[in-house]
Amino acid sequence: MGTCNIDHSHEDVRKKYEVQSEFLPSGINDLLGAFFEKEQTQDILNEVFHLLKKYDLADEKEKAERNRRLELILKNV
């Protein structure tokens, strides 16, 4: 994933999640539910947005890597 200079809002991330939620593993969905209940830094919001972006189009290897990164972030915020 390339670098993006756009800051994504809490609402942007939530909307991206709503679009991709049916494609995510249940464990990630559970972690994201808790994620949205708290304030997050801009860096975290941007990272989660880009991990969710086009998740449904990623191949299995890419999805596994995104899941690993999402879990790492979401378990530590």
C-alpha positions in Angstrom: 0.0 0.0 0.0 1.3 3.4 -0.9 1.5 6.5 1.1 -1.5 8.7 1.3 -1.5 12.4 2.3 -5.2 12.5 3.1 -6.3 12.4 6.7 -9.3 10.2 7.2 -11.9 11.1 9.8 -13.4 8.7 12.3 -16.6 8.8 10.1 -14.6 8.0 7.0 -13.1 4.9 8.6 -16.5 3.8 9.9 -18.1 4.1 6.5 -15.2 2.1 4.9 -15.7 -0.5 7.6 -19.5 -0.7 6.9 -18.8 -1.4 3.2 -16.2 -4.0 4.0 -17.5 -5.6 7.2 -19.2 -8.6 5.4 -15.8 -9.6 4.0 -13.9 -9.4 7.3 -13.3 -12.3 9.7 -15.6 -12.1 12.8 -12.6 -11.6 15.1 -11.6 -8.4 13.2 -15.2 -7.2 13.2 -15.4 -7.6 17.0 -12.1 -5.7 17.4 -13.3 -2.9 15.1 -16.5 -2.6 17.1 -14.5 -1.7 20.2 -12.2 0.5 18.1 -15.0 2.8 17.1 -16.0 3.4 20.7 -12.8 5.3 21.5 -11.0 8.3 20.1 -8.1 7.4 17.9 -5.0 9.2 16.7 -4.9 10.4 13.1 -2.1 8.0 12.2 -4.2 5.0 13.5 -7.3 6.2 11.6 -5.4 6.5 8.4 -3.7 3.1 8.8 -7.0 1.3 9.5 -8.7 3.1 6.6 -6.1 1.9 4.2 -6.1 -1.7 5.5 -9.9 -1.7 4.9 -9.8 0.0 1.5 -10.6 -2.5 -1.3 -10.3 -5.4 1.2 -12.9 -7.3 -0.7 -10.7 -7.2 -3.9 -7.5 -8.4 -2.2 -6.3 -12.0 -2.8 -6.1 -14.4 0.1 -2.4 -13.7 0.8 -3.1 -10.0 0.9 -6.1 -10.4 3.2 -4.1 -12.5 5.6 -1.4 -9.8 5.8 -4.1 -7.1 6.3 -5.8 -9.2 9.0 -2.5 -9.6 10.8 -1.8 -5.9 10.7 -5.4 -5.0 11.7 -5.2 -7.4 14.7 -1.8 -5.9 15.7 -3.2 -2.3 15.6 -6.6 -3.1 17.1 -5.3 -5.1 20.0 -3.0 -2.3 21.0 -5.2 0.8 20.9 
